[in-house]
């Protein structure tokens, strides 16, 4: 099996790079049981890669979806955008859903998923009335990615996790506002922030989560369950493709 992971466009020492944190590939290899392949953020030319994928994992990133994609007005985070990634992931997500390719979207990924389907985002959730600060804060990675708050869980995600409430980490400054067409919320933080979405009408398996299950996933049974469910869906997809051929 092969799972694609869209990469970010970054400049390091004035040299352009395509990259994403290594933990996503490790979670795909060990948790999903598939070979991870990074997808360069080179726009719609990347759509042909979907012919060879059994799944798509849309990862997190420090960057935010540009508000021009959801009529969000002026950017409140002008130094944290990646238009090359936007121009790749948004059409990639749309095409993957249409083809029934299993899709797991994490952090920025759930926001891209929501925007792709016509939804909108809150640009600075920590500045909204009655909302908590969902950013990571300071400290070493073990602290920043540590469990921060509970979420209530329903629907298909509750069946995957075999739980109606779990603890999750929290490292996001933006969040879902208006849900995209066809999406339903399947998890909420105590302040009402949407933490997970599913799409019952999608032709394939689809899950978006706002937290980071890929971080030290093997030590968290709920994270293990999410990647295992994604892997099962990818295997079914691969098997069905072989039968169709």
C-alpha positions in Angstrom: 0.0 0.0 0.0 1.1 3.6 -0.7 -0.1 6.6 1.3 0.6 10.1 0.0 1.6 12.9 2.4 1.5 16.5 0.9 4.6 18.4 1.8 5.0 22.1 2.8 7.1 24.7 0.8 9.7 26.3 3.0 12.7 28.5 2.6 15.8 27.5 4.5 18.9 29.7 4.1 17.1 31.3 1.2 16.9 27.9 -0.5 13.4 26.5 -1.3 12.6 23.1 0.3 9.7 20.7 0.3 9.3 18.9 3.6 7.1 17.7 6.4 7.9 16.4 9.9 9.2 12.8 9.9 6.7 11.6 12.4 3.9 11.5 9.8 5.8 9.1 7.6 6.7 7.0 10.6 3.0 6.8 11.6 2.1 5.8 8.1 4.8 3.1 7.9 4.3 1.6 11.4 0.7 2.6 12.2 -1.1 2.3 8.9 1.2 -0.4 7.5 1.8 1.5 4.2 4.7 3.0 2.4 4.7 6.8 2.8 5.4 9.0 -0.2 5.8 12.8 0.1 3.9 14.9 -2.5 5.7 18.1 -3.5 3.6 21.2 -3.3 3.7 21.8 -7.1 0.0 22.5 -7.7 -2.5 20.6 -9.8 0.3 18.8 -11.7 0.3 16.5 -8.6 -3.2 15.2 -9.2 -2.0 12.3 -11.4 -0.3 10.8 -8.3 -3.7 9.8 -7.0 -3.8 7.0 -9.6 -1.1 5.3 -7.5 -2.3 6.0 -4.0 -4.3 3.8 -1.6 -4.7 6.6 0.9 -4.0 10.3 1.5 -2.8 11.7 4.8 -2.9 15.6 4.9 -0.6 16.6 7.7 -0.3 19.6 10.1 2.0 22.6 9.6 2.8 25.9 11.3 1.3 27.6 8.2 -2.4 28.5 7.8 -4.8 28.2 4.9 -4.9 31.6 3.2 -8.3 33.3 4.0 -8.8 34.1 0.3 -9.8 30.5 -0.1 -12.8 30.9 2.2 -13.7 34.6 1.8 -12.2 35.2 5.2 -11.2 38.8 4.7 -7.7 40.1 5.4 -5.2 37.6 6.8 -4.6 38.0 10.5 -1.5 35.8 10.3 0.3 37.2 7.2 3.6 35.7 8.0 2.2 32.1 8.3 1.0 31.1 4.9 2.1 28.6 2.3 0.3 29.3 -1.0 2.1 26.5 -2.8 0.7 24.0 -0.4 -2.8 25.6 -0.6 -2.7 25.3 -4.4 -1.8 21.6 -4.1 -3.7 20.3 -1.2 -7.1 21.9 -1.8 -7.5 20.3 -5.3 -5.8 17.1 -4.1 -8.3 16.7 -1.3 -11.2 17.4 -3.6 -10.1 14.8 -6.1 -9.3 12.2 -3.5 -12.8 12.5 -2.0 -14.4 12.2 -5.5 -12.4 9.0 -6.2 -13.2 7.5 -2.8 -9.6 7.4 -1.7 -9.3 7.1 2.1 -8.4 10.4 3.6 -7.0 11.3 7.1 -6.6 15.0 7.7 -4.6 16.3 10.7 -4.5 19.8 12.2 -3.9 22.1 9.2 -5.2 19.2 7.2 -8.7 19.3 8.9 -8.8 23.0 8.1 -7.8 22.4 4.5 -10.5 19.7 4.3 -13.1 22.1 5.6 -12.1 24.9 3.3 -12.1 22.6 0.3 -15.7 21.7 1.0 -16.8 25.4 1.3 -16.4 25.9 5.0 -14.6 28.7 6.8 -12.1 29.1 9.6 -11.6 31.2 12.7 -8.3 32.9 12.2 -7.4 33.5 15.9 -9.5 31.3 18.1 -7.8 32.4 21.3 -9.2 35.9 20.7 -12.8 34.8 20.4 -15.2 35.2 23.3 -15.6 32.1 25.5 -12.9 30.2 23.5 -9.8 28.8 25.1 -6.2 29.2 23.9 -5.6 26.1 21.9 -1.9 26.9 21.0 0.9 24.8 22.2 2.6 27.2 24.5 6.3 27.1 25.4 8.7 24.3 26.4 10.2 21.2 25.0 8.3 19.1 22.4 7.3 16.6 25.1 5.5 19.4 26.9 4.1 21.2 23.8 2.7 17.9 22.4 1.5 16.6 25.8 -2.2 15.9 26.5 -4.0 19.2 27.2 -7.8 18.8 27.4 -10.6 16.3 26.9 -12.9 16.1 23.9 -16.3 14.6 23.6 -16.6 12.1 20.8 -19.5 10.8 18.7 -20.3 8.9 15.5 -17.8 7.0 13.5 -14.9 8.3 15.5 -16.4 7.0 18.8 -16.7 3.6 17.2 -13.0 3.7 16.1 -11.9 4.9 19.6 -14.4 2.8 21.5 -14.9 5.8 23.7 -17.1 8.9 24.0 -14.4 11.0 25.6 -10.6 11.1 25.3 -7.7 13.4 26.2 -5.8 15.1 23.3 -3.0 17.5 22.7 -3.6 21.0 21.3 -1.3 23.0 19.0 -3.5 25.1 16.8 -4.2 28.9 16.5 -7.0 28.5 14.0 -10.1 26.3 14.0 -13.2 25.4 12.0 -16.0 28.0 12.0 -18.6 27.1 9.4 -18.6 23.4 8.5 -18.0 22.5 4.8 -20.7 20.9 2.8 -21.3 17.2 3.8 -19.1 17.4 6.9 -20.4 16.6 10.4 -18.7 17.3 13.7 -17.7 14.2 15.6 -15.7 15.7 18.5 -15.7 18.9 20.4 -13.5 20.6 23.0 -15.0 21.9 26.3 -15.3 25.4 24.7 -17.3 24.0 21.7 -14.4 24.0 19.3 -14.8 21.4 16.6 -12.1 18.7 17.1 -13.0 16.1 14.5 -15.1 15.8 11.4 -16.4 13.0 9.2 -18.3 12.9 5.9 -21.0 10.2 5.8 -21.8 11.0 2.1 -18.2 10.6 1.0 -17.6 7.6 -1.3 -14.6 6.6 0.7 -13.3 6.6 4.3 -12.7 10.1 5.6 -11.7 11.5 9.0 -10.3 14.9 10.0 -8.9 15.6 13.5 -7.7 18.9 14.9 -5.1 17.4 17.3 -1.9 15.5 16.5 -2.4 11.7 16.9 0.8 11.1 15.0 2.9 12.4 17.9 4.3 9.4 19.8 1.3 7.5 18.3 2.5 4.0 19.4 2.2 5.0 23.0 -1.4 6.2 22.7 -4.0 3.5 22.1 -6.5 6.0 20.7 -3.9 7.2 18.2 -3.1 3.6 17.3 -6.8 3.0 16.7 -7.1 5.9 14.3 -4.1 4.9 12.2 -5.3 1.2 12.2 -8.7 2.3 11.0 -7.2 4.4 8.2 -5.0 1.4 7.3 -7.9 -0.9 7.1 -9.7 1.5 4.8 -6.5 1.7 2.6 -6.3 -2.1 2.4 -10.0 -2.3 1.3 -9.4 0.4 -1.3 -6.3 -1.5 -2.7 -8.2 -4.8 -2.8 -11.2 -3.2 -4.6 -8.9 -1.6 -7.1 -7.3 -5.0 -7.9 -10.7 -6.6 -8.3 -11.8 -3.8 -10.7 -8.6 -4.3 -12.7 
